[in-house]
Amino acid sequence: MPPDDPRDLQIHKLQERVSFLEESNLNYLKTLDVLTACSDFQSDIYRVKESSFVIKAVFGQLRRLIPFATLAMFGIDEDSSFDVTVCEPEPARSAVRKEVEARVQDGTFAWALNQNHPVVVPTISGAETLVLHVLATNSRIRGMFVGIMPGNHLNTEVSTLNALSSILINTAYAVENSELYEMLQEHMQNLELKVQQRTTELEHALVQAEAATAAKSIFLANMSHEIRTPMNGVIGLARLLMDTHLDQVQQDYLGSLSDCAESLLTIINEILDISKVEAGMITLERIVFDLHRFLTRSLQPFILRGQEKGVQVELEMGQGLPQLIEGDQVRIGQVLGNLVGNALKFTHKGTITVSCRLLEHTAGGVLLKFAVADTGIGISPQALDVIFEKFSQADSSTTRLYGGTGLGLSISRSLVELMGGSLGVESRLGEGSVFSFTLQARLPLPGEMPAEDGEEPGITPLSPLRILLVDDVAINQLISLKLIAKTGNHQVDCAANGEEALEQWGQWPYDLIFMDVQMPVMDGLEATRIIRCREKGTGQRVHICAMTANAMKEDVEVCRQAGMDSHISKPVREKELNAVIRKISSEVARDGLQPPGVTAMAPPPPQETGAEPDFDLGDLLARLGGDEALVGFFVTKFVEAVTEHLRLMQEALQQGDHQTCYFKAHTIAGTAANMGATRVRTIAAQMEKMAKAGEMSPLPDLFERLQEAFAAFVAVAAPSQQKDATKMEA
């Protein structure tokens, strides 16, 4: 076939066309591969801290796309100038910088900054090709890409340059995203740190709050004990004195004393109640009781008080009320008592009406409404908004005129809400008030009957019991002994601490133990646990009644967990003590047991009196209500206690321990005052004053005088123990 055959020419052209297309296809495939690889590398920016790592990787891919001999990236410094940040190869850094400086001078660099595509120009020598491409996003310029190719490549294919532009634009966004991601990570770390710090602070605050709550509970329990202990003496002695022969003036004084003590006890109980409400420690009882009988008996004291004041207190029972309901009659009575007590306090004439209405029947129960309406001074609209808040009263003059803590209504509202009801008030100043509350009460099941109330003291004779009274305070022993003596001809032994109680219990079969809780040597809880442990397997269990100033709900539970059977809080109420004794007495009578008879103690011999007698028997008898049979018992206990106190005081003096001297002198002075040991009290009081001031030098001489005075007391009041006292002095 001739060489110029048209068919050969056509075939040749087709082959060239195919070769071009294949080459183009390979170039496109290579370009796509480079773009994909660059995209993968750009995503790595989020996993590394330095963007230069990815830029160098991009440089490697760009060489596959364009035959660059040198590649560099110019970043922007803080002063807005450009400088090389990445360069490959590194030795070409200065040459690249010169090329760029030249393009800055002729304006090409500035022009390239405003373009969104590559700017291709010859190098300074003209032997190579310089490619400039701005690295920018929509928000800012991030740098300038610089590439140098050997030879003349001014006519580089558009597709290749477009691929280059696409890679660099994506790189710019990737770098920006990297910085934003780093900022976000830093912010998240700071936020996590702050959250962690705040969580730690909150946990610390929670621990502090829980510790404060625990400390508050401990403080309240201790304060309850410390306040109720002397209150027991005040109220108990007042009651005992009122049973003696007194003239009218003395009766009036004692009545006022008793009223003041009861008011103080009410305030103490209110403070404890509001603390228990805040701590969520109040639990409700569910017992069946006669509603009408409960209301009648609850209002009886207020009816009598109203008669004395000239105010009529009435009870109105609505139609359809159930006879028996189930609930916490103690707490219901507390709320009603507060509302009626307030009504009596603020009503000077007229009527107070206490009503109970049936609102509706509910599932298994009833909804009741109690109301207390008075014709008293009323409440202003402004005071109605705060009347149920803690420590709030109508105004400041209310406290001055009528007294009170402002806690009663707050406690009442909390108790009513705890019982599933609500407490409200309607009032007009000068016209009276109506306090009312609703209450959900369950109806008892068929056959459920109210618990029988204990018999009133003195109605039926009690079987004599052998009783152990454990208390470290002599005055408390005195009051309890007198109250116990009122209930019958019981034989009563006393112990001053748990250790003595265990010794006594091991010697005699007691029917009942009245056990104090906080005592020296061994407390009542530990003594009870030991007794219960020793009783195992014997078939015997003595009834142990806690008689303590620890009156909070958790204190009662602690006593029960230790093995105590019942609880009486101080000040001891005669009715509560009678109920315990009556219960045990009935059990003894039922079992046919009789304790040994009562052995009376001989009274001490008379003593001479003087300006400051060694033993003022008349003073002690006055404290004992004239009961000479108790003198020997208390003298014995006093001598035993002071002997030990003197021994410890002597050791403290030898060691220079003025604090122990102070406490022991204080204890001896107080006890001696109650016992009529006048000289002992005077000298001990002097030592107490000196020790408190830290003046130790006069104490040894005073101690010798105290020993002499004590020996003189023993010689007069307890001659049989004089030998032991002499040994102690030696």
C-alpha positions in Angstrom: 0.0 0.0 0.0 1.5 3.3 -1.0 2.8 5.5 2.0 0.4 8.3 1.2 -2.5 6.0 1.2 -5.4 8.0 2.8 -6.4 5.1 4.9 -3.0 4.9 6.5 -3.1 8.5 7.3 -6.5 8.1 8.9 -5.3 5.1 10.9 -2.2 7.0 12.1 -4.4 9.9 13.2 -6.7 7.6 15.1 -3.7 6.0 16.8 -2.4 9.4 17.8 -5.9 10.2 19.1 -6.1 7.0 21.1 -2.6 7.6 22.5 -3.6 11.1 23.6 -6.8 9.9 25.2 -5.0 7.1 27.0 -2.4 9.6 28.3 -5.1 12.0 29.3 -6.9 9.3 31.0 -3.8 8.3 32.9 -3.2 11.9 33.9 -6.8 12.2 35.1 -6.4 9.0 37.1 -3.2 10.2 38.6 -4.8 13.6 39.4 -7.8 11.8 41.1 -5.4 9.6 43.0 -3.4 12.7 44.2 -6.6 14.5 45.2 -7.8 11.5 47.1 -4.5 11.0 48.9 -4.4 14.7 49.7 -7.9 14.5 51.1 -6.8 11.6 53.4 -3.8 13.5 54.6 -5.8 16.6 55.2 -8.1 14.6 57.5 -5.0 13.7 59.5 -4.7 17.3 60.6 -7.5 16.6 63.1 -5.3 13.9 64.7 -2.0 15.7 65.0 -1.1 19.0 66.6 1.2 20.3 63.8 -0.3 21.1 60.4 3.3 21.1 58.9 3.1 17.3 59.0 0.2 17.2 56.6 1.6 20.0 54.4 4.8 18.0 53.9 2.6 15.0 52.9 0.7 17.2 50.5 4.0 18.3 49.0 4.8 14.7 48.3 1.6 14.3 46.4 2.0 17.5 44.5 5.3 16.2 43.1 3.3 13.3 41.6 1.0 15.9 39.9 3.6 18.5 38.8 7.4 18.0 38.6 8.3 20.5 41.3 12.0 20.7 42.3 11.3 22.9 45.3 8.1 23.5 47.3 7.6 25.9 50.1 4.8 27.3 52.3 4.9 30.9 53.6 3.0 31.6 56.7 1.8 34.9 58.2 3.7 36.1 61.3 2.2 38.2 64.2 3.4 41.4 62.4 1.4 40.3 59.3 4.7 39.6 57.3 5.2 36.4 55.3 8.0 34.0 56.1 8.9 30.4 55.2 7.4 27.9 57.5 7.9 24.7 55.5 10.4 24.1 52.7 11.5 21.0 50.7 14.4 20.6 50.3 15.4 22.6 53.4 18.7 24.0 51.8 16.5 25.8 49.2 14.9 28.0 51.8 17.1 31.1 51.1 16.7 30.7 47.3 12.9 30.5 47.6 12.9 33.5 49.9 14.9 35.5 47.3 12.4 34.5 44.6 9.5 35.6 46.7 11.1 38.9 47.7 11.6 39.7 44.0 7.9 39.0 43.3 7.0 41.2 46.2 9.0 44.0 44.7 7.4 43.7 41.2 3.9 43.3 42.7 3.4 39.7 41.5 3.1 38.4 45.0 0.4 40.9 45.9 -1.5 40.1 42.7 -1.3 36.4 43.5 -2.8 37.1 47.0 -5.9 38.3 45.3 -6.3 35.4 42.9 -8.0 32.1 43.5 -5.9 30.2 41.0 -2.2 29.5 40.4 0.0 32.4 39.1 2.8 31.0 36.9 5.8 33.2 36.1 9.5 32.7 35.2 12.1 32.7 38.0 14.7 35.5 38.3 17.1 33.5 36.1 14.4 32.6 33.6 15.6 29.0 33.6 12.9 27.8 35.9 9.2 28.3 36.4 7.7 29.8 39.6 4.2 28.9 40.7 2.4 31.1 43.4 -0.9 30.1 44.9 -2.6 31.8 47.9 -3.6 29.6 50.7 -6.9 31.2 51.8 -10.4 30.5 53.0 -13.5 32.7 53.1 -12.5 34.1 56.5 -8.8 34.9 56.0 -5.5 34.4 54.1 -3.5 31.7 55.8 -0.3 31.8 53.6 1.2 31.5 50.2 2.3 28.3 48.4 5.5 28.6 46.3 6.6 25.9 43.8 9.6 25.9 41.4 9.8 23.7 38.4 12.9 23.2 36.3 12.6 24.5 32.7 9.8 26.4 31.1 6.3 25.3 32.1 4.4 28.5 31.5 1.9 26.5 29.4 1.1 23.9 32.0 -2.2 22.2 31.3 -5.2 24.0 32.8 -6.6 20.7 34.3 -3.3 20.2 36.2 -3.4 23.7 37.5 -7.0 23.3 38.5 -6.1 20.2 40.4 -3.3 22.1 42.1 -5.7 24.9 43.1 -8.3 22.4 44.4 -5.7 20.7 46.6 -4.3 23.9 48.0 -7.8 25.4 48.7 -8.8 22.2 50.5 -5.5 22.3 52.4 -6.2 25.9 53.5 -9.6 24.9 54.9 -8.1 21.8 56.5 -5.5 23.9 58.3 -8.1 26.3 59.4 -10.3 23.5 60.6 -7.3 22.1 62.4 -6.8 25.3 64.3 -10.5 25.5 65.1 -10.5 21.9 66.3 -7.5 22.6 68.5 -9.2 25.6 70.0 -12.4 23.5 70.5 -10.3 20.8 72.2 -8.6 23.3 74.4 -12.0 24.8 75.3 -13.5 21.4 76.0 -10.5 20.5 78.2 -10.9 23.7 80.1 -14.6 23.1 80.4 -14.0 19.5 81.6 -11.5 20.9 84.0 -14.0 23.5 85.3 -16.7 20.8 85.5 -14.4 18.5 87.4 -13.3 21.4 89.6 -16.9 22.4 90.2 -17.9 18.8 90.8 -15.1 18.5 93.4 -16.3 21.7 95.0 -19.9 20.4 95.1 -18.8 17.1 96.5 -16.7 18.9 99.1 -19.7 21.1 99.8 -21.9 18.1 100.1 -19.5 16.5 102.5 -19.4 19.7 104.5 -23.2 19.9 104.5 -23.5 16.3 105.6 -20.9 16.9 108.3 -22.7 20.1 109.3 -26.0 18.2 109.5 -24.4 15.4 111.5 -22.7 18.0 113.8 -26.1 19.8 114.1 -27.8 16.5 115.1 -25.1 15.7 117.6 -25.2 19.3 119.0 -29.0 19.1 119.3 -28.8 15.8 121.0 -26.1 17.0 123.4 -28.0 20.3 124.0 -31.2 18.3 124.6 -29.4 16.2 127.1 -27.6 19.1 128.8 -30.8 21.2 129.0 -33.2 18.5 129.9 -31.0 17.2 132.8 -31.3 20.4 134.9 -34.9 20.9 133.6 -35.7 17.5 135.1 -34.5 18.8 138.4 -36.4 22.1 138.2 -39.7 20.6 137.2 -39.4 17.5 139.4 -38.5 19.4 142.5 -41.3 21.9 141.8 -43.8 19.1 141.6 -42.5 17.4 144.8 -42.6 20.7 146.6 -46.2 21.3 145.5 -47.1 18.0 147.3 -45.8 19.4 150.6 -47.6 21.7 153.0 -47.3 25.2 151.6 -49.1 28.5 152.2 -50.9 30.3 149.4 -48.0 32.6 148.5 -45.6 29.6 148.2 -48.2 27.8 146.1 -48.4 30.8 143.8 -44.6 31.0 143.5 -44.2 27.3 142.8 -47.0 27.5 140.2 -45.3 30.3 138.4 -42.0 28.4 138.6 -43.6 25.3 137.2 -45.3 27.3 134.4 -42.0 28.9 133.4 -40.2 25.6 133.4 -42.9 24.1 131.2 -42.7 27.0 128.8 -38.9 26.6 128.5 -39.4 22.9 127.9 -41.9 23.7 125.1 -39.4 26.0 123.4 -36.7 23.2 123.7 -39.1 20.7 122.1 -40.0 23.1 119.3 -36.4 23.7 118.4 -35.8 19.9 118.4 -38.9 19.3 116.3 -38.0 21.9 113.6 -34.5 20.4 113.4 -36.0 16.9 113.0 -38.4 18.2 110.3 -35.5 19.8 108.4 -33.5 16.6 108.6 -36.5 14.4 107.5 -36.2 12.3 110.7 -39.8 12.5 111.7 -41.7 9.2 111.2 -45.4 8.9 111.7 -47.2 6.2 113.7 -50.3 4.4 112.3 -52.5 3.4 115.2 -56.3 3.0 115.6 -57.9 5.5 118.0 -61.4 6.8 118.9 -61.7 10.2 117.2 -64.3 11.7 119.5 -62.6 10.6 122.6 -59.3 11.8 121.4 -60.6 15.3 120.6 -62.4 15.6 123.9 -59.4 14.6 125.9 -57.1 16.8 123.9 -59.2 19.9 124.5 -59.8 19.3 128.2 -56.7 21.2 129.4 -57.5 24.1 127.1 -61.1 24.2 128.3 -59.8 24.6 131.9 -57.3 27.3 130.8 -60.1 29.1 128.9 -62.3 29.1 132.0 -59.5 30.7 134.0 -59.1 33.4 131.3 -62.9 33.9 130.7 -62.8 32.4 127.2 -65.1 29.6 126.3 -63.5 26.7 124.4 -66.1 24.5 122.5 -65.9 21.3 120.4 -68.1 20.8 117.4 -68.3 17.3 115.8 -69.8 17.2 112.3 -72.2 14.7 110.9 -71.1 11.3 109.6 -67.7 11.2 111.3 -66.3 7.7 111.8 -65.8 6.6 115.4 -62.4 5.0 114.8 -59.7 6.2 112.4 -56.0 5.2 111.9 -53.3 7.8 112.1 -50.7 9.4 114.4 -52.8 10.9 117.2 -49.7 12.3 118.9 -48.8 14.5 115.9 -52.4 15.4 115.3 -52.7 16.4 118.9 -49.5 18.4 118.6 -50.9 20.4 115.7 -54.3 20.9 117.4 -52.5 21.9 120.7 -50.5 24.5 118.9 -53.5 26.0 117.1 -55.7 26.0 120.2 -52.9 27.3 122.4 -52.3 30.2 120.0 -56.0 30.9 119.9 -56.1 31.1 123.7 -53.0 33.2 123.8 -54.4 35.9 121.4 -58.1 35.7 122.5 -59.0 37.8 125.5 -62.8 37.3 125.4 -65.3 35.4 123.4 -65.2 31.9 122.1 -62.8 29.5 120.6 -64.5 26.8 118.5 -62.7 23.6 117.5 -64.5 21.7 114.8 -64.0 18.4 112.9 -65.9 17.8 109.6 -66.1 14.9 107.2 -65.3 16.3 103.7 -65.4 13.0 101.7 -64.8 9.3 101.6 -61.7 8.2 99.8 -60.3 4.8 98.9 -60.1 3.0 102.2 -60.3 6.1 104.3 -61.8 9.6 104.8 -60.7 13.2 104.2 -61.2 15.2 107.4 -61.1 18.9 108.1 -60.1 20.3 111.5 -60.6 24.0 112.2 -59.9 26.3 115.1 -61.9 29.6 115.1 -61.3 32.3 117.6 -62.6 35.8 118.3 -59.1 37.2 119.1 -56.9 40.0 117.8 -56.7 38.6 114.2 -53.8 38.9 111.8 -52.9 41.6 109.3 -52.9 40.8 105.6 -49.1 41.5 105.5 -48.5 39.0 108.3 -50.6 36.3 106.6 -47.9 35.9 103.9 -45.2 35.0 106.4 -47.1 33.5 109.3 -46.1 29.9 108.5 -42.4 30.7 108.1 -39.9 29.7 110.7 -39.3 32.2 113.5 -42.0 34.5 112.1 -44.8 36.1 114.1 -47.4 38.7 113.1 -45.0 41.6 114.1 -42.3 42.3 116.6 -44.7 43.4 119.2 -46.3 40.0 119.3 -43.1 38.5 120.7 -42.9 41.2 123.3 -46.5 40.9 124.4 -47.2 37.2 124.1 -43.8 35.5 123.8 -43.1 32.4 121.7 -40.4 31.3 119.2 -42.4 31.6 116.0 -41.8 27.9 115.3 -45.1 26.4 116.2 -47.0 27.1 113.0 -44.1 26.2 110.9 -43.8 22.8 112.7 -47.6 22.3 112.4 -47.6 22.9 108.7 -44.7 20.5 108.2 -46.5 17.8 110.2 -49.8 18.3 108.4 -48.1 18.1 105.0 -46.2 15.0 106.2 -49.6 13.4 107.1 -50.9 14.2 103.5 -52.9 17.4 104.3 -52.5 21.1 104.1 -52.7 23.9 106.7 -54.2 27.3 106.0 -55.6 30.4 107.7 -58.3 33.1 107.2 -58.2 36.2 109.3 -59.3 39.8 109.6 -57.4 42.1 111.9 -59.4 42.8 115.1 -62.1 40.2 114.2 -60.4 36.8 114.9 -58.8 34.0 112.9 -59.7 30.5 111.5 -56.8 28.0 111.2 -57.8 24.9 109.4 -56.1 21.8 108.1 -57.2 18.7 106.1 -56.1 15.2 106.9 -56.2 11.9 105.1 -57.1 9.2 107.6 -57.4 5.5 106.9 -60.4 3.6 108.3 -59.5 0.6 110.4 -60.1 -2.9 109.1 -62.9 -5.0 110.6 -61.8 -6.2 114.0 -59.2 -3.5 114.5 -59.7 -1.8 117.8 -57.9 1.1 119.5 -55.1 0.3 122.0 -56.3 0.4 125.6 -55.2 3.5 127.5 -53.2 2.9 130.7 -55.1 3.3 133.9 -54.8 6.5 135.8 -52.3 6.3 138.7 -53.8 5.5 142.1 -56.9 3.7 140.9 -55.8 0.2 141.7 -52.9 -0.9 144.0 -49.7 -1.9 142.4 -47.7 -5.1 143.2 -44.5 -4.1 144.9 -41.4 -4.3 142.6 -37.7 -4.5 143.0 -36.4 -1.6 141.0 -32.8 -0.6 140.1 -32.4 3.2 139.4 -29.3 4.0 137.5 -28.3 7.7 137.2 -25.1 9.6 137.9 -26.8 12.8 139.1 -27.9 12.7 142.7 -30.7 15.2 142.3 -32.2 13.0 139.5 -32.0 10.0 141.7 -33.8 12.0 144.4 -36.6 13.0 142.1 -37.0 9.6 140.6 -37.1 7.9 144.0 -39.8 10.3 145.2 -41.9 9.7 142.0 -41.4 5.9 142.3 -42.4 6.0 146.0 -45.7 7.5 145.0 -46.7 4.4 143.0 -46.3 1.9 145.8 -44.2 0.1 148.3 -41.3 -0.8 146.0 -37.7 -1.7 147.0 -35.4 0.6 145.0 -31.6 0.3 144.7 -29.5 3.0 143.1 -26.3 2.9 140.9 -24.3 5.8 139.6 -23.0 4.3 136.4 -23.3 1.2 134.2 -20.6 -0.7 136.0 -22.3 -0.4 139.3 -25.6 -1.3 137.6 -24.1 -4.6 136.3 -22.8 -5.4 139.8 -26.2 -4.8 141.4 -28.0 -6.7 138.6 -25.8 -9.7 139.2 -26.8 -9.8 142.9 -30.5 -9.2 142.8 -33.4 -10.3 140.6 -34.8 -7.0 139.5 -38.2 -6.6 137.9 -37.4 -3.2 136.4 -34.3 -1.1 135.7 -34.5 2.7 135.0 -31.3 3.3 133.0 -29.7 6.7 132.3 -27.7 6.7 129.0 -24.9 9.2 129.4 -22.9 8.3 132.5 -19.2 8.1 133.5 -17.2 4.8 133.7 -19.8 2.9 131.7 -22.8 4.3 129.9 -26.3 2.9 130.0 -26.2 1.5 126.4 -23.1 -0.6 127.1 -24.5 -1.8 130.4 -27.8 -2.8 128.7 -25.9 -4.7 125.9 -24.0 -6.7 128.5 -27.1 -7.5 130.5 -28.9 -8.7 127.4 -25.8 -10.8 126.4 -25.7 -12.4 129.9 -29.4 -13.1 129.9 -29.2 -15.4 126.8 -30.1 -19.0 127.6 -31.4 -18.1 131.1 -35.0 -17.6 130.1 -35.0 -14.3 132.0 -35.3 -10.7 130.7 -35.5 -7.7 132.9 -37.5 -4.8 131.6 -35.0 -1.9 131.0 -36.5 1.6 130.6 -34.3 4.3 129.3 -34.7 7.4 131.5 -32.5 10.0 129.8 -32.3 13.5 128.6 -31.6 12.2 125.1 -35.1 12.8 123.7 -34.6 12.8 119.9 -36.2 10.1 117.8 -32.9 8.6 116.8 -31.9 8.5 120.4 -35.0 6.4 121.2 -34.0 4.0 118.3 -30.4 3.7 119.6 -31.8 2.7 123.0 -34.0 0.1 121.5 -31.2 -1.3 119.4 -29.1 -1.6 122.5 -31.8 -3.8 124.0 -33.9 -1.3 126.1 -37.7 -2.0 126.2 -39.1 1.5 126.7 -38.0 5.1 126.9 -38.9 8.1 129.2 -37.4 11.4 128.4 -36.3 13.9 131.0 -37.8 15.9 132.6 -39.6 12.8 133.8 -43.3 13.0 133.6 -45.0 11.3 136.5 -47.7 9.8 134.3 -45.1 8.2 132.0 -43.2 6.7 134.9 -46.4 5.4 136.4 -47.4 3.8 133.1 -44.1 1.9 133.0 -44.3 0.8 136.6 -48.0 -0.2 136.3 -47.2 -2.3 133.2 -44.4 -4.2 134.9 -46.4 -4.5 138.2 -49.3 -6.0 136.4 -47.0 -8.5 134.7 -45.4 -9.4 138.1 -48.9 -9.8 139.6 -50.0 -12.0 136.7 -46.9 -14.2 137.1 -47.4 -14.5 140.9 -44.0 -13.0 141.8 -43.3 -10.9 144.8 -40.0 -9.1 145.4 -38.4 -8.9 148.9 -39.9 -6.2 151.2 -38.5 -2.7 151.6 -35.8 -2.2 154.2 -35.7 1.2 155.7 -32.4 2.9 156.5 -31.8 4.5 159.9 -31.5 8.3 159.9 -28.0 9.8 160.7 -27.2 11.0 164.1 -27.8 14.7 164.8 -24.9 17.1 164.4 -23.9 20.3 166.0 -24.6 23.5 164.2 -22.5 26.6 163.8 -21.8 29.6 161.6 -20.7 27.1 158.9 -21.7 23.6 160.0 -19.9 20.5 158.8 -23.3 18.9 157.9 -26.6 20.9 157.7 -29.1 18.1 158.1 -32.0 20.5 158.0 -31.0 21.8 154.6 -30.8 18.2 153.3 -34.1 17.2 154.8 -35.7 20.2 153.1 -34.4 19.0 149.8 -35.7 15.5 150.5 -39.2 16.7 151.4 -38.7 15.7 155.0 -38.0 12.0 154.2 -35.4 11.0 156.7 -35.3 7.5 155.3 -33.4 8.8 152.3 -30.7 10.7 154.2 -28.5 7.7 154.9 -28.6 6.6 151.2 -27.6 10.0 149.9 -24.9 10.5 152.5 -23.4 7.2 151.5 -23.5 8.0 147.8 -22.0 11.4 148.5 -19.1 10.1 150.6 -18.3 7.5 147.9 -18.4 10.0 145.1 -16.3 12.7 146.9 -13.7 10.2 148.0 -13.0 9.3 144.4 -13.1 13.0 143.3 -10.6 13.9 146.0 -8.3 11.1 144.9 -8.3 12.3 141.3 -7.9 15.9 142.5 -4.8 14.9 144.5 -3.3 13.3 141.4 -4.1 16.4 139.3 -2.4 18.6 141.9 0.7 16.5 141.8 0.8 16.7 138.0 0.0 20.4 137.9 -3.3 19.8 136.0 -5.3 22.8 136.8 -8.1 21.9 134.4 -8.9 18.6 136.2 -8.6 20.4 139.5 -11.2 22.9 138.3 -13.7 20.3 137.1 -13.3 18.2 140.3 -13.7 21.2 142.5 -16.7 22.3 140.6 -18.3 18.9 140.9 -17.6 18.6 144.7 -18.9 22.2 145.3 -22.1 21.5 143.5 -22.7 18.2 145.1 -21.8 19.4 148.6 -24.3 22.3 148.2 -27.1 19.8 147.6 -26.0 17.6 150.6 -25.7 20.4 153.2 -21.9 19.9 153.4 -21.4 23.6 153.9 -17.7 23.8 154.7 -16.8 21.3 151.9 -18.8 23.5 149.5 -17.1 26.7 150.5 -13.6 25.4 150.3 -14.3 23.5 147.0 -15.7 26.7 145.5 -12.5 28.6 146.5 -10.5 25.9 144.8 -12.7 26.0 141.7 -12.2 29.8 141.4 -8.4 29.5 141.8 -8.1 26.6 139.3 -10.2 28.4 136.8 -7.8 31.4 136.9 -4.8 29.0 136.6 -3.5 30.0 140.1 -2.0 26.7 141.3 0.1 27.8 144.3 -2.8 28.2 146.8 -4.4 24.9 145.8 -2.3 22.4 148.0 -3.2 24.3 151.2 -6.9 24.5 150.2 -6.8 20.8 149.3 -5.7 20.0 152.9 -8.5 22.1 154.3 -10.9 20.4 151.9 -9.8 17.0 153.2 -10.3 18.1 156.8 -13.7 19.5 156.1 -14.8 16.3 154.3 -13.5 14.2 157.2 -15.5 16.3 159.6 -18.6 15.8 157.4 -18.1 12.1 157.4 -17.6 12.1 161.2 -20.9 13.8 161.7 -23.0 12.4 158.8 -21.6 8.9 158.4 -19.5 7.8 161.3 -19.3 4.2 160.0 -17.4 5.5 157.0 -15.0 7.6 158.9 -12.3 4.9 158.8 -12.3 4.9 155.0 -12.2 8.6 154.8 -9.2 8.6 157.2 -7.4 6.1 154.9 -8.1 8.4 151.9 -6.4 11.3 153.7 -3.4 9.3 154.5 
